[in-house]
Amino acid sequence: MTRRTIARRTRFAPCALIVGCLAAGAAAQNDAPAGWVTAWGTSQNGVGATSLSNATVRLIARVTVPGTAVRLRFDNTFGTESVELGAVYVGHRALRETLAEGSNRRVTFGGAAGVRIPAGGSVTSDPVAMTILAREDLAVSLHVPGTDVRPSQHGGALVTSYLTANGAGNVAGEEVLPAPGQSRPEASPFTGTTTSTFWLKAIDVQSPTSTGAIVALGDSITDGTCSTVDGWDRWVDWLSVRLALAGIPKAVVNEGIGGNTIGRAHLRPAPNSVPALERLDRDVLSHHGVSHVILFEGTNDIRRDASAEQVISGMTDISQRVRARGIRIVGVTIVPRHNLPPAGDNTGWDDAKSKTRRAVNEWIRSGGAFDAVLDFDRVMRDPSAPDRNYPSFHCDGIHPNPRGYYEIGKSVPLDLFGR
C-alpha cells in the first residue's frame, strides 16, 4: 500500500467513524459544571510483588485539564490488610524524580498528615491549592512506614515512578533538586524505579474551565500494550493531546486493564482481572464530572469462547447503567486479531472467533445501545485481509504499535465531546 493510500484510508471527515454522531450542541448539554473533575485515573488489578519497609515512593501521573487545586484518591482494593501512609506530598515534576523548586505541597486527610487505608477501602485527601496545567506531570510522594507492605497496584502502568531503598525513611517532602548545571541530583534518595502505580487511584482537579471527564473503559489496547514506556503515546493520550490543542477542556481518564473482559460467566480460561461489569462503579461511575464513557472491550471475551450474544448482553448492561447516570456512552468496534493456535491456557484465535467479532461489530454499528460508535476496526484492519491488522499498525497481531495507537487516537472526532 502506498503512502498516499494510507493517508486516504485514515483521513476521515469529523463524523466519518461515528454511527449516530452527536452534534456539538447536543453533546454539550450534559457537560459537567465547573468544579471537581477527575483528571487522571488508573485501574488497580492486583497486589504487587514489591515489598516496602519504611520507604518512600514517588509516583508520576499526568493530569489532563488545568485547575487551581487537586485532591488525591488512594485505593487499597486488593490489600488484605490496612496500609498506613505516614506522609503524602504532591508537587510539579520537573524531570525524572526531581520537582520544580518550591512546588512540593503537604497533603492532609481530614487535617491529619497521614492516613490509613482499610483493606479493600478508599480514602480521598483534603484539597491542595496549586496551579495545574493541562497535561502536566504531578509527583505524588508517599512515605510507607510499615514493614513488608505489598501495594495494591496497577501493574504495567507504562510510566516510570521512583522509590527509595527500604529503610530510607520519610523523604516525601524532599524536592530532590539537581545541582547547578546538571540535569540530575548528585545524590538522590530515590534509587529504584517501577512501572507500576501503587495505591494512587485518581487525581481530581478543581477546574473552572473543564466541561467534564471522558473515561475510557477497556482492556490492554486501552492500557497501552506495545506503546512506549514514558512515551505517552497510547490512543487515549493522543485523544487528550488533540482535545487540548482544539481548546476542548475535557479530561481523559484511562481505565484500561490488560486482558480485561466484559464478564466472567462461562469463559475459558477464567478472567485474570475484575471484569468490566464488576468494576464499572469503582473505575468509572465513582469518578467526578464524568460526561462520556468510551467502552472498548470484548476481544478477550471472544478469545475465551464467549458467544456474540454473551458479549452483546454485557455491553448492553454496561450501556444501560451508564445512561441511567445521565452519562453518554460511546461504543467501539473490536479490532482484528491474527489467528493463533491454542497454547497452554491460551485458547488462541481462529476464523470462528473472527466471525463472532464481526457479528458483535455489526451490532455495535447498529447504534442501538450507544449514543455514538467509534469504528476502530476500520482504522486497524488490512483492506486486503479484513480479519487481520494492517501490517505497519500492529506489534504482535493483536495490539497496535505506537503508529497504530496514533491512528486510532487521530480517528476520534472531537465534535463528539462538544466545544
C-alpha positions, -999 to +999 in steps of 0.1 A: +000+000+000+014+034-009+018+063+015-009+082-003-033+053+001-026+051+038-033+088+042-066+084+022-077+055+044-071+074+077-081+109+068-118+109+078-144+136+080-152+147+115-180+121+120-170+095+095-162+069+121-193+075+142-226+058+138-252+082+152-227+110+156-239+136+182-240+173+172-217+195+193-246+214+208-263+182+219-231+168+234-226+200+254-259+197+271-246+172+296-212+189+302-203+189+338-205+222+357-173+239+368-159+222+399-141+189+407-133+168+377-112+136+377-082+145+355-062+112+359-070+077+370-059+041+367-073+007+374-058-014+402-055-050+391-037-069+419-012-069+447+023-061+436+054-082+443+073-051+456+077-052+494+081-018+511+095-013+546+099+023+559+104+036+524+092+064+502+076+061+468+073+090+442+045+083+417+042+102+384+008+110+370-001+133+341-033+153+347-053+162+316-071+195+325-059+227+342-071+239+376-065+256+409-064+227+433-061+189+435-073+162+457-059+126+457-077+093+460-059+062+472-075+027+470-064-005+487-086-026+465-066-058+467-049-053+500-058-079+527-046-056+555-049-019+560-019+002+549-006+034+566+007+063+546+028+083+571+032+114+549+019+124+515+031+152+492+022+164+458+044+187+435+052+196+400+075+171+384+105+187+366+124+157+353+126+121+364+122+122+402+131+159+406+105+186+413+101+222+404+116+242+432+092+252+459+063+232+444+060+203+468+029+205+490+019+185+520-013+166+516-037+161+545-067+139+553-093+155+575-065+178+586-041+149+596-007+145+579-011+107+574-039+083+567-047+046+570-064+029+540-086+000+551-082-034+533-104-031+502-111+005+511-106+040+496-096+074+510-096+109+495-074+138+506-083+173+515-080+198+487-045+211+480-043+246+464-019+247+435-020+259+399-023+229+375-016+230+338-033+206+313-011+175+306+013+184+334+032+157+353+025+156+390+047+138+415+028+122+444+052+111+472+042+086+498+060+075+530+051+039+538+063+034+574+052-002+577+072-034+573+069-057+543+040-038+528+029-050+494+009-025+474-025-027+457-014-015+422-019-010+386+008-032+371+025-022+338+015+015+340+040+024+312+051+054+333+083+053+354+079+061+391+106+062+418+112+046+452+138+046+479+156+016+493+138+000+522+148+017+555+154+051+539+125+066+558+104+096+550+117+117+522+083+125+507+088+163+513+122+165+495+122+181+461+155+165+451+168+194+430+196+189+406+230+207+412+236+238+391+243+230+355+232+193+359+201+176+349+201+151+378+209+155+415+243+143+426+227+121+453+191+112+452+173+091+478+152+076+450+175+048+439+149+025+424+122+026+397+089+009+389+064+010+361+035+001+384+014+026+402+010+019+439-023+028+457-029+060+438-063+056+421-073+091+409-064+128+409-093+153+409-087+188+397-108+218+407-112+234+373-132+265+364-129+257+327-133+219+323-166+206+309-162+171+323-142+139+320-141+112+293-134+078+309-120+050+286-131+016+299-111-010+282-085-038+280-048-040+270-054-018+239-066+010+262-040+002+288-013+005+261+004-028+255+031-022+228+031+015+234+063+033+247+072+035+284+071+072+293+061+079+257+025+089+264+016+075+230-015+054+238-047+062+218-061+079+249-030+101+252-034+112+216-071+120+222-061+141+252-035+160+232-059+167+204-086+179+228-061+203+244-049+216+211-085+222+199-094+241+231-119+215+243-115+214+281-122+177+286-103+154+310-094+120+297-091+091+322-075+057+312-093+028+329-077+000+309-065-033+322-045-058+302-065-090+294-098-075+307-131-090+298-167-076+299-180-105+320-168-138+336-196-164+331-187-195+311-153-180+299-124-204+293-100-198+309-115-177+337-107-139+335-074-128+351-088-094+361-120-080+375-144-078+345-158-045+333-193-053+345-180-057+381-156-028+381-178-002+364-188+015+397-153+015+411-134+025+379-159+048+361-190+059+380-171+068+411-151+095+393-161+131+393-176+151+364-179+122+341-197+133+309-187+105+285-177+068+287-159+051+259-164+013+261-137-006+242-139-042+253-149-077+240-119-092+223-108-111+254-143-125+260-143-138+224-108-153+228-122-171+258-150-186+237-178-162+245-207-160+220-217-129+202-249-129+223-229-130+255-207-101+245-237-081+233-256-087+266-227-075+287-222-043+265-259-036+268-258-040+306-229-015+309-246+009+285-278+009+305-261+015+338-240+044+324-270+060+307-290+057+339-265+081+355-271+107+328-237+099+311-233+095+274-217+062+263-197+056+231-192+021+218-161+009+200-159-018+174-135-047+182-102-046+161-089-077+143-067-104+157-045-127+137-051-164+140-031-180+168-031-217+178-041-227+213-011-230+238-014-238+274-044-219+289-045-196+259-074-208+237-060-189+207-078-173+179-093-187+147-118-179+119-148-188+141-138-162+166-133-136+138-168-145+127-181-138+163-161-105+163-177-094+130-212-102+144-206-081+175-192-053+154-223-052+132-245-050+163-223-022+177-225-003+144-263-005+145-261+022+172-290+010+193-271+005+226-248+036+223-251+073+219-223+071+193-199+045+179-162+047+171-152+023+143-116+014+154-120-018+133-120+003+102-088+021+113-068-010+122-078-036+096-059-045+065-082-038+034-068-068+017-074-091+047-101-075+069-097-101+097-061-090+102-045-058+113-028-035+088+009-046+088+025-014+099-001-006+126+004-036+150+032-052+170+020-088+175-012-094+155-033-082+185-021-049+198-015-016+179+021-004+178+028+033+185+018+042+149-014+022+153-022+039+186-017+073+168-040+063+140-067+053+165-063+084+186-064+106+154-096+090+142-118+101+171-140+130+160-136+157+187-170+172+180-184+142+197-174+158+231-187+193+224-168+226+221 
